[in-house]
């Protein structure tokens, strides 16, 4: 188990060195980048969670939140090379699923509606960018290679290769073409 934790932390460091121009050294990353701390501590808490050390997973997760201002539930499933930049105020819920090579900026919420049981948080595909302040709420899917604009509120599924902006969010770019397509909310009553 220790080998897996160390490998996960090494992967976090490699990711930040590749994606963050301010990442000048491993020492600086380990000392001064809360996104690195949050992701590394999530990896530890998630491993504990999966091995039924739920109490300790919660303690590690809460400690990470206290130290970094980034709240990642240990039950969330996060792929490889997650990059959190300026992470203060990020919330990632228990049933959230995040793919590989995802970039998340500060004040992003991957939250539930409070109305459901089971899968109640978003699924984020590979190579997605979630800009500052965006809120993705409910059991919705942001498909691969998509971008969510700053302060967008997404309540429905977003197709692959899309850019969405606004409150409520609408698709403004799809497969490289400019469009204007409303996103159908999954959280409103029919």
N, C-alpha and C positions, 0 to 999 in steps of 0.2 A: 504494500500500500504506500509506503514511503517513496518507493521508486516512481510510482505513478504521480504522486504529488510533486516531486522534484521535476519530473519531465513536463508536467503541466506548467509549472512556474517558468521553466526555461523557454517554453513555447510563447508564453506571455511576453517575456523579455525580447525574444526575436521579433515578435509582431510589432511591438512598440518601436524598436530600432528601425524597422523597415518603414513604418507608416508615419512616424512622428518626427518632423525635422528638428524639433527641440531636444530629441533624445540623443544626447551627446555621449553618454557613457552608461554602463550597467549600474554603476554606483548611484548616479543621479536618478536613473529610473527607479531603483529600489528605494531611494530615500525621498523622492519628491514628486512622484506621479501617482495621485490617488486612483486613477483608472487601473494602473498596474496592481496596486494593492487590492482593489476591489475584485478584480478578475482572479488574481492568485488566491485570495481568500475564498472566493466563490468555488474555485476548483477544489479546494480542501473541504469546504462545507458540503459540496455536492457529493464528493466521494464518501464522506461520513454518512450523508443522507441515504445514499444507495446501499450502504452496508449496515443500515438500521441502527446507526448511532445518531438518532434524530435529535436528542437533547444537545449533544456536542455540536452537531451541525447548526442548530439554532444559535448556540453561543458564539460560534465562529462567525455566522452570518450577522448577528447583532453587533458584534465587535467591529466587523467591517463597516457596517452602516454608521456606527458611532465615529470611527476614525476617518471615513472618507466622504460621508454624505451620500453614498451610493447604496441603495437597498436592492439586493438580489436574493430572492428566496432560494434556499438550497435545493428545493424541489424542481426549480426551473431547469430546462435542458438547453445547454448552450454549446454550439459547435466550436470548431477550431478558429483561432485567430480573431476573436472578438476584440475590437479596438474601441475603448471608451476615452473620448477626449473631453476635457473640462467637465468631468462627470457629476458635479454637485447636483443633487436633486433627482437623480435617475431612480426609477422604481421598476423592477421586473418581477412580476407576480409568479406564484407557485406553479401554474400550469403553462407558463409561457415556454415557447420553443423558439430558439434562435439558431439559424443556420451558420454556415462557415463564412468568414471574411465580412462580417457585419461591422459597420461603424455607427456608433451612437454618441451623440453630443449631449450636453447638459440639459437637465430638466425634462428628459423624455420619460414618459410613463407607458409601460406595457401592462395595462390594468384590466381588471374584470368589471362587470357591471354591478356585481353584488346580487344579481338575481338568479344565478345559475349554480349548479353543482357540477362536478366533473371538470371537463376542459372548459375553462372560462376566461383564459387569457390568450393574447395573440400568438400566431405562428409567423415568424419572420424568416423569409427565404434567404438563400445564399446571396452574398454581395449586395446587400441592401444598406442604404444610408438613411438614418433617422436623424433629421436635423434638430437643432436646439428647440426645446419646448414642445415638440410634437407629442401628441397623445393618441395612442392606438388602444382602443377600448373594446373588450369583449373577445369572443372566440372568432376572430377574423384572421385572414391570411394576407400578408404582404408578400407577394411572389418575388422570385429572384430578380436581381438587377434593377430593382425599383428604388426610387428616392422619395422620401417624405419631407416636404418643406417645413421650414421653421414655423412653429406654433400651429401646424395643421392638426385637425381633430379628425381621426379616421375611425369610422364606426361600421365600415363594410369592407369587403374584400378588394384588394388592389391587384390587378393582373401583372404578369411579368413585364419588365422593361418599361415601367410607367413612372411618371413623375406626378405627384399629387401635392396640392397646396390648398390652403383655406380652411374655414370653419363654417360649415362642415366641409371636409375635403372633397375636391373634385380632381379628376384626371386632366392634366393640362399637356401631357406629352405621353405618347404611346408608340413604342417601336420607332422612336426618332421623329415622329410626326406630331405637330402641334394639333391638339384636339381640345374639346371642352365637354367632358363626360361626367355627369354627377355619379357619385358612388352611392349605391343603394345601402342604406343603413340596416344592419342586422339587429340593432338594439331597440328599434321602435316597434310598437304593436301594429299588426297588419289589419 
